[in-house]
Amino acid sequence: MIGSFFVQIRNGYIFEAQLKHYRVMAMLGLIIVLFVAAIVCAFVLPNEKVSNHEKDWDV
């Protein structure tokens, strides 16, 4: 019964729930970092580097 709570890896046993927790937290961290990076890049990068078309308010 105890064996069902563990996953066997080459050098020993890792608690399955703990392993899943780290995967979820790593994925959440990556999503948050990418989201913040996308917002920051919109303000940091000048528009001329991103596109060369005229802005709507300049037409």
N, C-alpha and C positions, 0 to 999 in steps of 0.2 A: 504494500500500500504506500509506503514512503517513497518507493522508487518512482511512482507516477508523478510526484511533485518535482522531480529532478530531470535535467537533460544531461546526457553524458557527452562530454567534450573530450578531446584527446588527452589532456593532462588532468582531468578530474571532473567534478560535477559543479554545475552552476545552477543556482536556484532559478527556476523558470520565470516566476513572477517578477523577480528582480531584473532579469534580462529583458523582459518585455517592457518594464518600466523605463529602463535606460534607453531603449529604442524609441519609445514614444516621446520621451523628453528630448532626445536628440533631434527627432523629426520636427517637433514643435519649435525647438530653438532655431533650426535651419529655416523654417518657414517665417519666423518672426524676423530673423536677420535679413532674409531676402526681401521681405516686405518693407522694412525700414530702409534698406539700401535703395530700393526702387523709388521711394519717396524722396530720399536725400539726393539721389542723382538727378531728379527732376529739377531741383533748385540749384544744384552745384554746377551741372554742365550747362554751358551757354547754348542757346537755341541754334546759333549758327553752326555749331559742331554736330547737332542732331539732324537738322533739316535746313534746306536752303530756300524753301518757299516763303512767300510773304505772309506775315501774320494777318489775321482777319481785320484787326483794328488799324493796320497800316494801309489797307486798300482804299 
